[in-house]
Amino acid sequence: MTTTISSSVLPAVDNMLISLDHILVKAAERCEKTKVEESVYLGWRMAPDMHPLATQVRFATEIPARGLSRLAGADIPSFPDDEKTIAELRARIERAGAIVKALDTTALDADPKADITVPMGPDRKVTMPREAFAQEWIMPNLYFHATSTYLILRHLGLDIGKRDFLIGLARYFGE
């Protein structure tokens, strides 16, 4: 089997979005049980110079949805970045997943060695091979922000572990 951008990236994105949603469900349940306002969780950060949980989820959804859309030549989706509840973040995860699943895999896989130029902030553009953009930019960013979300919730005492982080793989274990 030939490995393509879509065959290597799409299942991993799906797994991470499922995992993010799963741990946010647990976070919402804990907030309700302990009577802690969700805004406390959503604003929490592990270090003063780190983005809070809500922003970690925003990046974990926006980077794959926008980056893979760019690779597929699709319209680049816009996200409002104004979620104030866990339910709103979960809706964002669902939307990002739907965007990624709807992409044309033929377009996504086209010419993986060809260069793509992408904006990296307001005043900078970076050019790299399409495959590198997927494998070395989109995926590490997704994992970083999903892991940061997980760690913030663990730090807040949420009873989650590796199994929760990898819950998207449960289908392979018959669970």
Rosetta blueprint (number, residue, H / E / L):
1 M L
2 T L
3 T L
4 T L
5 I H
6 S H
7 S H
8 S H
9 V H
10 L H
11 P H
12 A H
13 V H
14 D H
15 N H
16 M H
17 L H
18 I H
19 S H
20 L H
21 D H
22 H H
23 I H
24 L H
25 V H
26 K H
27 A H
28 A H
29 E H
30 R H
31 C H
32 E H
33 K H
34 T H
35 K L
36 V L
37 E L
38 E H
39 S H
40 V H
41 Y H
42 L H
43 G L
44 W L
45 R L
46 M L
47 A L
48 P L
49 D L
50 M L
51 H L
52 P L
53 L H
54 A H
55 T H
56 Q H
57 V H
58 R H
59 F H
60 A H
61 T H
62 E H
63 I H
64 P H
65 A H
66 R H
67 G H
68 L H
69 S H
70 R H
71 L H
72 A H
73 G L
74 A L
75 D L
76 I L
77 P L
78 S L
79 F L
80 P L
81 D L
82 D L
83 E L
84 K L
85 T L
86 I H
87 A H
88 E H
89 L H
90 R H
91 A H
92 R H
93 I H
94 E H
95 R H
96 A H
97 G H
98 A H
99 I H
100 V H
101 K H
102 A L
103 L L
104 D L
105 T H
106 T H
107 A H
108 L H
109 D H
110 A L
111 D L
112 P L
113 K L
114 A L
115 D E
116 I E
117 T E
118 V E
119 P E
120 M L
121 G L
122 P L
123 D L
124 R L
125 K E
126 V E
127 T E
128 M E
129 P E
130 R H
131 E H
132 A H
133 F H
134 A H
135 Q H
136 E H
137 W H
138 I H
139 M H
140 P H
141 N H
142 L H
143 Y H
144 F H
145 H H
146 A H
147 T H
148 S H
149 T H
150 Y H
151 L H
152 I H
153 L H
154 R H
155 H H
156 L L
157 G L
158 L L
159 D L
160 I L
161 G L
162 K H
163 R H
164 D H
165 F H
166 L L
167 I H
168 G H
169 L H
170 A H
171 R H
172 Y H
173 F H
174 G L
175 E L
